[in-house]
Amino acid sequence: MTTLRKDGRPAEAGSVYRFTLNDEPREVAVPGMRRLLDVLREDLGLTGTKEGCGEGECGACTVIVDDLVVDSCLVPVCQVDGAAIRTVEGLSDAETEVLNPLQQAFLECGGAQCGICTPGMLMAAQAYLDDGGPADEEDIREAIAGNLCRCTGYTKIIDAIEAAAVARDAALEGRLSDGDAR
């Protein structure tokens, strides 16, 4: 079986790597040292993840792999075989196109400007929120420390993450008071 790229061209020769991407099983036949960033963008057509520096310094290419924040420009695809990967495309509901609460908070608080850092910033922030991170400026600054933004000065980004944390906590409190401990 020939694995095709998103654009219909045959994938480069290489081993076959299987992983879960945004809750969907995927497989690619590419050289094992191909960067995860390139597999996502070029082979799978998921262009939300951006390349900033290509050296793991800026965080624009941040994705979540097995619940860990990683710079996809530094990760060879052979290291994610069998992993669960989440990209910015996996945050919103693909069927309804409804933004998730963090994306909605970024929109409402003006947390995005040029858009280069936004996908990576969203992924680092989502990992923070998924871990139960509080609406605390210092903790949020630490959580996004690996992501650089040259447009916003971080204030609106932090406001958005705080708003999402408050909304998450309010929703959780509401479920607990209704007797639903999920």
Disulfide bonds with the S-S distance in Angstrom:
none
